[in-house]
Amino acid sequence: MRLTFKGGVHPPYRKYTSENPIKEIGIPEEVIIPLSQHTGAPAKPLVDRGASVYRGTKIGELQGFISANVHSPTSGKVKRVFEWPHPVALKSLPAIIIEPDGEDTLDENIKEDADYLNASPQEIVERVKEAGIVGMGGAAFPTHVKLSPPKEKPIDTLIINGAECEPYLTADDRLMREHADEIIQGAYLILKAVGAKRGVIAIEDNKPEAIEVMERAVRDFPDFEVAVMKTKYPEGAEKQLIWALTRRQVPSGGLPMDVGALVQNVGTSRAVYHAVRYRMPLIERVTTLTGGALANPGNYLVRIGTKVEDFLKMAGGLAEEPVKAIMGGPMMGIAQYTLDVPILKGTSGVLLMTAREVELPRERDCIRCGRCVEVCPMFLYPTRMAYLIKNKRFEEAREIGVLDCIECGSCSYVCPARIPLVQYFKYAKAELRLLAQKA
Amino acid sequence: MNTITISLIGMGAIGLAMALFLLIAYKKLKVHEDPRIDQIDEILPGANCGACGYPGCRHYAEAIIKENAPINLCTVGGPDVTDAIGKLLGIEAEAITPPVAVVMCQGDESVAPRRAKYHGASSCRIEHFTTNGDKFCTYGCIGLGDCVEACQFDAMYMGENGLPVIIEDKCTGCGLCAEACPRDIIEMVPRDQKLFVLCKNKDRGALARKYCKVACIACGICVKNAPEGTMEMKDNLAIILDYKPLNDPEVGNLLQEKCPTNTIVYRE
């Protein structure tokens, strides 16, 4: 039996692009680097209008403990620092707008360290922090923070997350197939940085090629093994993955480090390798561009800051009129209001869906079937929480665990009454934050 | 025959014993409550809206007697209720004129375009907190009517242009609508205020202009033309500091005319 968690759903996977090799997309005519691409405080801009920047030049400095640097993805001139539509905030936020010169000259401070595998843990964390690396699976939590756990919470197990349980997305699958050696070296560096004893590379069993390649790659690294997971959504969710692999439960309101675990996405792992070996900041990533509206869906190596509009054009444009654009996967991704939004460090996929793929259901009354309770991987009581939230009884919703909701969308997906359950939970979290501020 | 007699006597005896017990309990265990609480509760409108700061009318009545709460807090009842309570308690208090709700947004569909179609739960608060709204302007009215639903006095309705309308004669100034609005667009203002900055947008001028034709673009013309100390610019938005000098028709009309985006409105 394959490793897995309790609950979850089986949406149609529609991984149309798993056989499309990663293709480099090139440099767009305009690059938008939002100062806030991560969880935490936005970066402070270091450049102003007219400044010359190069590939890898630091243009925004982290502010505070949970924050991350941002870098220029190519050489050119800073046009201005101004508000620009942001795909996560869903409003305009300050961004550095750069006009590339097409030369793509590398910043002269970026030099290779041939002895990178012997870098000390402090050096690894420092280079990761300097490179502005954040979690590339979607949540975009600054990686250097995760690599600096407090002393009283030692980490023994490192999990490299290649589950990629979201439908449509194939970027991590391709990354593992094509860059297994870089991923495993990055994983080794992370393992060293936190002093973990064991490393596990978790892959769902619907990616047999990736499993094979990774299994070959771990042979040189005795601390690592490949774990084959059952294909089920949300297998790649942090808490579910930890439980499936170690049978340890992250406490309510706690972090993986509370149970001695650390989870990093395969893309992040590769970025760590580039940061430690080449001192290369995070300025490009592999993103799946897919959905029925596209002429050439595929996996693309794209510069951070490329506008979705330009990304589309460079990838061959549209075949059909899209009705919905989503950044991320279809289960947890965020619907967009404009294609001007840039690709961020955490953008794992861009979906352009046609009217045939999108359902716009009307909410009906709960029929008490209990399917949401059955599938909830956090063992919550979604229909009860939604009822309380509709009646503005937020405190009671908190008591039965609304803050533990990981917003995976399994309940909304199975609900036959089409109740937008996760929307209610996200809303309740916002109201509870407001109540806490007032108190 | 015998059975009926016995049961009648038996039941009667039990009934009498119970009645006696209740009588004693009523006399012995009676809670003495100031009768004035009931009287004040009678006078109060009974809307339980919470505008006075207490959960309901009964709580407010108790607070007046037990905690010496001011008697002029009920905006719904207004001066009449204050007078009646004053007469009952033999105290006098200056009746306050209740404020009135004003919708500080003019961004209807014709001037503030929508950026997407929203398909979620039908509530302004939910839409605001989960999607930041379907208008380009992230400060403007969302238009799903949380305020209208909150109003207990039928003093509001959603206008045809998608913005709420307040029936000033019915508005009691309780402030429930202002509390319901996730974007603080509804403000409770003094009834005699005549000049309003009908915008809440804090974006920079260039963006605000793009998002809505009647947005405050922070040009500062009003601040220059207004008497000193009555208006200021804060976070790219004109703010009224002291409304009284601005009620002067000459000043009010001038400011309304000078505002390039018609954000400032003078209502006679």
HADDOCK unambig.tbl for C-alpha pairs under 7 A between the chains (distance, minus, plus):
assign (segid A and resid 90 and name CA) (segid B and resid 131 and name CA) 6.64 0.50 0.50
assign (segid A and resid 90 and name CA) (segid B and resid 132 and name CA) 6.17 0.50 0.50
assign (segid A and resid 91 and name CA) (segid B and resid 138 and name CA) 6.99 0.50 0.50
assign (segid A and resid 337 and name CA) (segid B and resid 115 and name CA) 5.73 0.50 0.50
assign (segid A and resid 337 and name CA) (segid B and resid 116 and name CA) 5.44 0.50 0.50
assign (segid A and resid 360 and name CA) (segid B and resid 119 and name CA) 6.81 0.50 0.50
assign (segid A and resid 420 and name CA) (segid B and resid 120 and name CA) 6.74 0.50 0.50
assign (segid A and resid 420 and name CA) (segid B and resid 121 and name CA) 6.89 0.50 0.50
assign (segid A and resid 423 and name CA) (segid B and resid 130 and name CA) 6.70 0.50 0.50
assign (segid A and resid 426 and name CA) (segid B and resid 130 and name CA) 6.41 0.50 0.50
assign (segid A and resid 427 and name CA) (segid B and resid 126 and name CA) 5.56 0.50 0.50
assign (segid A and resid 427 and name CA) (segid B and resid 129 and name CA) 5.69 0.50 0.50
assign (segid A and resid 427 and name CA) (segid B and resid 130 and name CA) 5.88 0.50 0.50
assign (segid A and resid 430 and name CA) (segid B and resid 129 and name CA) 6.37 0.50 0.50
